[in-house]
């Protein structure tokens, strides 16, 4: 298996939340990139975070731990934290370990934004 570097692109959705588009492999070698991108989201944000994982090809336990930590920090601050576009294989893993009871999953960024606003 060829390792795919992790890239994270941050934008603001017109409705307000910060959208982080994550692509490649999220593992013990690349988790720091996601953490840095999440830490760069302004502390004054008031509309939540949407992680677009449509192009995420792999996620190991280190990556899952980082997602849980980011979810906990964001929710503790009173903001929404939504995941978008998990492929069927990753969604299966998240269900097996019970993370479908923790995270909010949506098929698209716009649907996640609508859900966060309601």
N, C-alpha and C positions, 0 to 999 in steps of 0.2 A: 504494500500500500504506500503510495506516495503521499507524504505529508503536505497538506495545503496550509499555507500561512493564514493566520487569522487577520482579518481586517475589520475595523469598526468605523463606521461613518455616522456622525451625529448630525441631525438636522432638527429643526423645530417644525412641528406640524402646524398648519395655519390655525387649527383649533386650540393650540397651546402646548400639548405634551412634547417632550423631547423624544425623538425617535432615533434609536441606535440600530443601524443595520449591521448585522454581524454575519460574516461569511468566512468559510474555511473550517478549520478544526479548532474546537475549544478543548484544550487539554492542559496538562501540567506545564507544558512548554509555552502556552499562549495565553493562559488565564490572566496574566498581568496586564496584557493589552486591553482586555475587557474592563478590568478593575480601573485602570487609568482613565478609560473613556467614561465610565460611570462616575468616577470621582471628579471629572471635569464638568459634569452637569452642574450648573449654578445652584448653590444652596437655596437660592430664593425661588426656585421653580415651584409653581403652585398647581401644576396640572398633570403631574405624573410622568412616568416613563413607559415607553413602548419599546420592547426589544423585538425587532424584526429578524427572525431566525430562519427565514425562507432559504437562505443560502448557506446555512450551517450544515456541514456534512458529517460532523462527528462531535460528540461531547462525552468526555470521560467523567469520573466522579469528582475530579478537581473542578471541572467546569460547572457541574451541577451544584457543587458546594458554593461556588461564586455566585451563581444565579440565586440560590436560596438566600445567601447573605445580602445581596443587592435587594431582593424582595423584602426581606425583614427591615433593612434600613429605610427603604422607601416607604413602606407601610407604617413604620414607627413614626415617620415624619408626617403621616396623614395623607399620603399621596397614593395614587394608583400605580400599579406595576403590572403590565400585561405582556404576554408573550404571543407572538404572531408567527404563523407559517411553519410550525414544526413539521418535518417530513414524517410519514407514517412510522418509520423505524424508531425515530427519536421519541415520537409520541407514545409508542408502545412501551419504551423504557420508562418514560415519565409515569405512565399509568401503573406499571408493575411496581415501582417503588413508592407509589402513593402521591406523587406530586400533582396529579390531577385534582387532588383535594386542597392543594396549596396555591397553585398558580391559576390565573385566568388565561385561557387560551382563546385565540381568535384567528380566523382564516386570513384577514387582511388588516392593515394598519387602520384604515378608515373605520372598520367595525370595532376595533379595539378603542379607538378614540370615542366613538359613539357610546360604547358601553361605559367608558370611564366618566363620561359627562352625564350619564343618567343616574 
